Amino acid sequence: MTAPHAWISEDETTVTRTVNRHELSLTNLTKFYWRRGGITKRDVLEYYHAISSYVMPYLKDRPQSLLRHPEGAERAGFYQKDVKGKVADWMRLHVDYSESTGKDVHYLVCEDKATLLYMANMGCIEMHPWHSRADHPDHPDYCLIDLDPLSIGFDKVVKTALVVKDVLDDWKIASFCKTSGATGLHIYIPLGARYTYAQSRQFAQVIVTAVHELAPSITSLERAPAKRRRKVYLDHLQNGQGQTVAAPYSLRARPGALVSTPLHWEEVRKGLDPGRFTITTIFDRLKETGDLFKPVLGKGTNLDRFLRSNGHQ
């Protein structure tokens, strides 16, 4: 099945809907967001309306870095972090001091479906939540390993992900994989908000170092693309406060309207095609799999002994 188009009728360009007791004015509904494929802003709003029960656990109570594409996925977007005075009065904001600018940044906090749809109406095709919640902003719920291949073959990304899994399995640490919705894979390790961002980043650095030692011919720790020499970048630097990646079940502003999709580890093998998971196919998949990422927000891994043994506590 695909997302039902019952919430907004096809001939409407602007509508008002009440969600979570908030009145939303949804505009420019016939604007093409993907002209190739005929996908409109209305389709994006319908998507997030239909997928909300799956995506909201990964957005709820988290500050958001808004990546806006008001002209659609085929035009350049822009990040908006400080929304003070620029969003509805009922929005919850999280204030965080920026050392780089010396100013407070007022982040929008996604509290409910109304906030989700408000963001989508702002042109947020992608959803980029913090790893931590506003109530414990210094303690992330998970550690992230971002496998970034740039223009090399996806099979190398798959091979790298399996090395990451082997390393973590050896350490008896649970991990969960999803497509980025673009060219890479994201591997999450649940932390249960028990550790700081500094500890999460240190742990991620230990992981990527171990992986690179096992697979130096296909992986790189070099941040600069020119120095990677067509290898998969093992990015551990996404584990800082305010760093974000696309949430599970987020659309991506890429050709084909791809969805960042959780995977069974058994699916991470040669021939895996991230292009299978799109705005039109994801609902059939969810009917079969349910939400594979639920454990990411569970109790979390106990890293105390591991961090102590590696000199990070």
N, C-alpha and C positions, 0 to 999 in steps of 0.2 A: 504494500500500500504506500501511497505518498501522502504528504500532509494534506488534510482535507481543507478545501477552500470554502469554508462555511462562515468564517468569522467576519470577513469583509467581502461584500459582493463585488463582482468583476467590473461593474460600471461606475464604481465610486472612485473619485480622485482624492477626496478629503473626507474623513469620517471622524466621529467622536465616539469613543468607547470608554466605559467605566470599568476599571480593573483595580481590585484591592481598594475599592472606595475612592480611587483617584480618577478624575476625568482626563483622558488622553486625547489630544487632537493629533490625528495621524494624517500626514500630508504628502502630496506628490506621489501618490500611490501607483500611478501608471508610469513613472519614470523607470527607464530600463537601467538595471544595475549590471546585468550581463546581456548586452544586446544579442550576442551570439548565444542562442538558447532561449531567448525571449523571456528572461527572468527579470521581474520588476521589483521595485521596493515593496510592493504589496506582498509578493511571494516571500520576501525576507521576513516581513512582519508575521505572515502566516506561519512561516517556519518556526520562528521563536515562540509564537503562541502555542504551537503544537508540541515543540520539543521542551517546553519550559520545565516540566517535571524532571527531565533528565539533566538539563544544563544548570538549573538553579542551585543544586547542592554545591557546585564548584564556583558559584558566583556569590552566594548569599553571605552578607556581612563582610564582604571584602572590598577594599578600595579598588577602584578601576582606573587603568590608564586607557582613556578613550581613544581608539584608533578610528577616525571618522573618514568615510568615503561618501560624502553627500552627493557626488556626481556619479557614483557607481563604482563597481570593482575595476572597470577598465580605465579609470582615471586615478591619478596619484591621490593618496589619502594623507592625513596628517594626524599627529598625536595631540591630544588635549588632556592635560593633567589637572590644571587648576581651573575649577568650574565655579568659583565664588561669584555670585551675582549673575551666573549664566545659565542656571537650571531652575526648575520649579522650586518654590519655597518648601515644599514638603519633602524634598530630597534630603537624605542624611549625608553629611559630609564628614570626612576624616581629615584632620589637620596634621600635616607632617612638615617639619622644618627642612628646607633644602640647604645643605652646606654649600652647594655650588653657586647658588644665587643669593644666599643669605636671607631668604624670604620663606614664609609659610606657604605651603601648597595645600589647597583645599580639594581633596579627591572626592569624587562621587562614590558613595557606598551602595552597592546593589543589595537591596533588602528583600525584594519580592518581584513577582512577575510584572507588576506595573513599572518598576524601575528598569527591568530588562527590556520591555517594549518601548519605554521612553528612550533608552539608549539606541535601540534599533531604529527608532524614528529620527534620531539625530544623525543617522548614517553610519552607525557602528555595525558594519557587516560582521566584524570580528569582535569577540569578547576577550579582554585581557585583564584578568583579575590578579591581584597580589597573591603570593603563596601563603600569606597570613591573613587573619581576620582583624577587623578594626579593634576588636576587644583585646587582642593580644598581638599587636602589630610587629613586635620584635621576635615572635616565635612562629616560624612557618609550619604549616601542616604537612609539608612534604619537601623532600630534596629532589632536585631535577637534574637529569643528565640530558642535554640537548645534543643530538647527533646531527650535525650540519654538513651536508655534502657539497653544497653549491652545485656544480654542473657535472659531477661524476655519477656513475651508474648507481642505481638504488640498491642493487644487490650487495654493494660494499657497505651500505648503511645497515642492511639486514645482518651481514656477517659481524659487523661491529656490535650491533645490539645483542647478538647472541653471546659475544665475548663478555659484554657487560653483565648479562644474566648469569653466565658461568661464574664470574668473579663473585657476584652477590650470592649466588647459591652456595659457593664454597664457604662464604662467611655466614651462611644461614640467615640471610637478610632478604625479605620479600621485595619483589619489584613488579611493576606494572607498566605496560608499554601501550602507546597510542601513536597513530600517525599524527604528524604535525598539521596535516591538511595542505602541506606544500611539498617539499622535497625531502624532508627528514623524518626522524622518529624522536619521540620524547619518552624517557624512562623515568618513572616516579618511584620514590621510596617513601612510604608513609612514616611521618615522624610524630604525629599526634600532638604537635605544638609543645613538645617537651624540651626543645633545644633552640638556641639562638640562630639567627642567620649566619653569624660567624662560624658556629659549629657545623651548620649544614654545608656551608661553602667548603670548610676544611674537609669534611667527610667526602664531598663530591670530588675534591682535588685528589684525595687518596684513591678514590675509585678510578678516575680517568688516568691517573699515573699507572695503576696496576693494569688497566686495559691496554694502554699504549705499550707497556713492556711486553705484553703478550701478542700484540698485533701491530708492530711498528710499520709494517709494509703498507697498511691501509688506513692508519689513523695518524692524527697530528694533534699536538697541543698548542700549535701556533695560532694565535688569534688572527693575524694578518693573512687574508686569503692568498696573497702572492707567495707566501712562504710555505703554504701547505702542500704544494705540488700534487694536486689532485688526490688528496686524501680526506677522509672524514674527520672533521673537526670535533674533538671531544670537549664540548663547552660546559664548564662547571661554573662559569661566572654569572649564570642566570640565577644563582642562589644568593642574591642580595636583596635587601629590602627595596621594594619598588620595581624590581625587575619582573617582567611578565612574559608569558607565552600565551598563545591561544588556548582557551579552556577546552576541556573535553566537550564535544558536540558543538563547538563554535564553528560557524561558517568561516571560510577564508576568502579573502578578496583576490582569488586566483582564477584562472580560466577553468571553467567547468563547475564552479560553485561547490568546491570540495569541502568536506567536513572533517575536522580533527576527531578521529574515531578510535576509541579503545579497542584493543585486540586481545584475543587469546594468545599466549606465548606460542602455542602450536601453529598459529597463523604466520608467525614471523619466520619466514623461510624463503628460499629462492622462488622468485615469481610473484611475491607479494606486490600488489598494485594498489597504491593509495588512491589512484584515480577511480577506484570502484565505489568509494564512499562519498556520496554527493547529497545535495539537497533533496534529490528525488529518490535515492536508494536507501537512505539511512533508516527510514521508518520500518521497512521490511526487515532490515537487519536487527533492529531493536526488538521487534516482535519475536525474533528467535533467540537473541542473546540476553536481552535485558541490559542493565548497566554493569559492565564488566569492571568499572573503576571504583565501585563502592568501597572496597577495602582501603583505597588511598586515603579516605577520610576517617578511617577506623582508629584503633588504639595506637598504632605506630610501633616502630622498631625501637628496641632498647639499645642505644648506642653507647651507654656509659662505659662499659668495659672496653668496647672497641676504641673509643676516643682516648681513653686513658692509656691503652696499650700502644697507641700511635702518637702519644705525646701531645694530644690536643685538648686536654682538660686539666 
